[in-house]
């Protein structure tokens, strides 16, 4: 049984840990609100751009001279997997869930005989993947959220992806990130960036028919100067927009997961302090009782 001094030191240590986790919870909660607002504000623009490009892509698909970002390279042998995680830990299973999906996708592609390259956005993804897939990691992009996550940083990542594709380094690009739903719910989402994959049509409730895309409604639009010219200009921009949206979703998911994890850690620290305090009081009472018995026994023996 530990002595009173050891118990006291351990109780003080757990109390210090609880102060740290409680402070981290409050900081994450403060950052979460702003990150959530930014993520929710980015969704309509990114979704509308995808839908508009989907309409253009449907008209230009199969035509000679269609942009490569739409038509692809004509092969699906080499895949680039962009794994977006955090640079820091202490956020529950946020990083692990993204890496788990990346591992599943990479192993599936390798089993099909594909060549896989991995671009890590965030240190935690690289740290977890390099043990099994170190030779596949082409680079790691760190600190994209320092001092502030901006579109310029996302555009730099998008430009690099487009440059690699233009150089023939891969045929298909898929980005894996966590879509924010709530502080306790983040949905790991793989999204194909290259070649452009039109958004899926939503189904009507009550039947199995697909509803037309919002904003299209089966209408026919005329584009100026033309579908191919607009696609050539907007497809690279769309990649940067989708990367920016994914990074904003990741930031909100990270803060939500960290707030939840630190809240659980604070509660667990409180429970541990209560248990250790109970043991401390019982040990102290036993020591006092033993001393009293010794005094009484010595007095009776005199």
DRENMI-442321 format. One line per 10 residues: number of its first residue (from 1); for each residue x, y, z of C-alpha. Coordinates in steps of 0.1 Angstrom, whole numbers, always signed. Example, Ala and Ser with C-alpha at 12.3 -4.5 7.8 and 13.67 -1.06 7.14 Angstrom:
BEGIN
1 = +123/-45/+78 ~ +137/-11/+71
//
This chain:
BEGIN
1 = +0/+0/+0 ~ +14/+34/-9 ~ +23/+58/+19 ~ +6/+91/+26 ~ +33/+112/+9 ~ +31/+92/-24 ~ -7/+95/-24 ~ -5/+132/-18 ~ +20/+137/-46 ~ -2/+117/-70
11 = -33/+136/-61 ~ -15/+169/-67 ~ -2/+156/-100 ~ -37/+146/-112 ~ -51/+180/-101 ~ -25/+197/-122 ~ -34/+175/-152 ~ -71/+184/-147 ~ -63/+221/-148 ~ -44/+216/-181
21 = -72/+195/-197 ~ -99/+219/-185 ~ -80/+249/-200 ~ -75/+230/-233 ~ -112/+222/-234 ~ -121/+259/-230 ~ -96/+269/-257 ~ -109/+243/-281 ~ -145/+254/-274 ~ -136/+290/-282
31 = -119/+280/-315 ~ -147/+256/-324 ~ -173/+282/-328 ~ -153/+303/-352 ~ -141/+272/-372 ~ -177/+258/-374 ~ -190/+291/-388 ~ -162/+292/-414 ~ -168/+255/-424 ~ -206/+261/-427
41 = -201/+293/-447 ~ -178/+275/-472 ~ -202/+247/-480 ~ -228/+265/-502 ~ -201/+280/-525 ~ -182/+247/-529 ~ -214/+228/-535 ~ -228/+253/-561 ~ -195/+253/-579 ~ -195/+215/-581
51 = -231/+215/-594 ~ -224/+242/-620 ~ -192/+223/-632 ~ -213/+191/-632 ~ -237/+207/-656 ~ -208/+219/-678 ~ -191/+185/-676 ~ -222/+167/-687 ~ -223/+188/-719 ~ -185/+185/-726
61 = -181/+149/-716 ~ -169/+127/-745 ~ -161/+156/-767 ~ -127/+160/-784 ~ -105/+185/-766 ~ -122/+182/-732 ~ -99/+194/-704 ~ -77/+167/-689 ~ -89/+176/-654 ~ -124/+165/-666
71 = -116/+136/-689 ~ -86/+123/-670 ~ -53/+110/-684 ~ -69/+80/-700 ~ -55/+56/-674 ~ -62/+48/-637 ~ -29/+31/-628 ~ -13/+57/-605 ~ -33/+72/-576 ~ -25/+102/-555
81 = -41/+100/-520 ~ -41/+134/-501 ~ -45/+126/-464 ~ -56/+157/-444 ~ -50/+154/-407 ~ -39/+177/-378 ~ -4/+188/-368 ~ -12/+181/-331 ~ -27/+153/-311 ~ -48/+152/-280
91 = -80/+152/-301 ~ -94/+118/-295 ~ -98/+95/-325 ~ -99/+124/-351 ~ -65/+116/-367 ~ -67/+79/-363 ~ -101/+77/-381 ~ -88/+96/-411 ~ -56/+75/-412 ~ -77/+43/-409
101 = -97/+52/-440 ~ -65/+61/-459 ~ -50/+28/-450 ~ -81/+10/-462 ~ -81/+29/-495 ~ -43/+24/-501 ~ -45/-13/-494 ~ -75/-17/-517 ~ -56/+1/-545 ~ -24/-19/-540
111 = -44/-52/-540 ~ -58/-41/-574 ~ -23/-37/-587 ~ -23/+2/-587 ~ +6/+25/-579 ~ -1/+47/-549 ~ +14/+80/-539 ~ +5/+98/-506 ~ +6/+135/-500 ~ +2/+142/-463
121 = -13/+175/-451 ~ -5/+175/-414 ~ +22/+158/-393 ~ +0/+133/-376 ~ -10/+116/-408 ~ +26/+113/-419 ~ +37/+99/-384 ~ +10/+72/-385 ~ +14/+62/-422 ~ +52/+62/-426
131 = +56/+29/-407 ~ +36/+9/-433 ~ +36/+32/-463 ~ +68/+53/-459 ~ +80/+47/-494 ~ +47/+59/-508 ~ +48/+93/-491 ~ +59/+119/-516 ~ +58/+149/-492 ~ +43/+164/-461
141 = +27/+199/-459 ~ +27/+212/-423 ~ +13/+241/-404 ~ -13/+251/-429 ~ -34/+266/-401 ~ -6/+287/-387 ~ -11/+315/-380 ~ -44/+313/-398 ~ -60/+290/-424 ~ -65/+310/-456
151 = -75/+303/-491 ~ -40/+312/-504 ~ -26/+282/-485 ~ -53/+259/-499 ~ -47/+273/-534 ~ -10/+265/-531 ~ -19/+229/-523 ~ -44/+228/-552 ~ -18/+243/-576 ~ +7/+216/-565
161 = -18/+188/-572 ~ -26/+203/-606 ~ +11/+206/-614 ~ +18/+170/-604 ~ -11/+159/-626 ~ +1/+180/-656 ~ +35/+164/-652 ~ +20/+129/-654 ~ +29/+119/-619 ~ -6/+104/-612
171 = -39/+96/-629 ~ -65/+99/-601 ~ -64/+121/-570 ~ -85/+114/-539 ~ -86/+136/-508 ~ -95/+122/-474 ~ -107/+145/-446 ~ -133/+147/-418 ~ -166/+164/-425 ~ -178/+183/-395
181 = -213/+174/-382 ~ -211/+182/-345 ~ -186/+183/-316 ~ -190/+146/-311 ~ -196/+135/-347 ~ -171/+138/-376 ~ -176/+119/-408 ~ -145/+107/-426 ~ -150/+116/-463 ~ -130/+105/-494
191 = -135/+130/-523 ~ -122/+125/-558 ~ -106/+157/-570 ~ -91/+145/-603 ~ -106/+137/-627 ~ -136/+158/-618 ~ -164/+137/-604 ~ -199/+154/-607 ~ -218/+154/-574 ~ -243/+127/-571
201 = -280/+135/-576 ~ -301/+134/-544 ~ -330/+110/-543 ~ -366/+120/-536 ~ -380/+107/-504 ~ -406/+80/-510 ~ -394/+67/-543 ~ -362/+55/-559 ~ -361/+82/-586 ~ -333/+107/-586
211 = -342/+143/-583 ~ -325/+169/-605 ~ -297/+189/-591 ~ -307/+220/-571 ~ -304/+250/-593 ~ -305/+231/-625 ~ -341/+217/-627 ~ -335/+203/-662 ~ -329/+238/-676 ~ -307/+244/-706
221 = -281/+271/-702 ~ -259/+289/-728 ~ -224/+296/-717 ~ -201/+323/-730 ~ -174/+319/-743 ~ -181/+282/-742 ~ -182/+251/-721 ~ -146/+240/-728 ~ -131/+274/-721 ~ -150/+278/-689
231 = -141/+243/-677 ~ -104/+249/-685 ~ -104/+280/-663 ~ -127/+268/-635 ~ -116/+232/-630 ~ -82/+242/-614 ~ -100/+268/-593 ~ -125/+242/-582 ~ -97/+219/-569 ~ -84/+248/-547
241 = -120/+255/-535 ~ -126/+219/-526 ~ -92/+217/-508 ~ -101/+248/-488 ~ -135/+235/-479 ~ -119/+202/-468 ~ -93/+220/-446 ~ -120/+241/-430 ~ -141/+210/-423 ~ -110/+194/-408
251 = -103/+224/-386 ~ -138/+224/-372 ~ -137/+186/-367 ~ -103/+188/-350 ~ -115/+214/-325 ~ -147/+196/-318 ~ -129/+163/-312 ~ -103/+180/-290 ~ -130/+197/-269 ~ -148/+163/-264
261 = -116/+145/-256 ~ -104/+171/-231 ~ -139/+171/-215 ~ -137/+134/-210 ~ -101/+137/-197 ~ -112/+163/-172 ~ -140/+141/-160 ~ -118/+111/-157 ~ -92/+132/-137 ~ -119/+142/-113
271 = -130/+106/-108 ~ -94/+96/-102 ~ -89/+124/-77 ~ -120/+113/-58 ~ -108/+77/-56 ~ -73/+87/-46 ~ -86/+111/-19 ~ -107/+82/-5 ~ -77/+60/-4 ~ -56/+88/+12
281 = -82/+94/+39 ~ -85/+57/+47 ~ -47/+53/+48 ~ -44/+83/+70 ~ -71/+71/+94 ~ -55/+37/+96 ~ -22/+53/+104 ~ -38/+74/+132 ~ -56/+44/+146 ~ -24/+24/+146
291 = -6/+51/+165 ~ -34/+53/+191 ~ -33/+16/+196 ~ +5/+17/+201 ~ +1/+46/+227 ~ -26/+28/+246 ~ -7/-5/+246 ~ +24/+12/+259 ~ +5/+29/+286 ~ -12/-4/+297
301 = +22/-21/+298 ~ +37/+5/+322
//
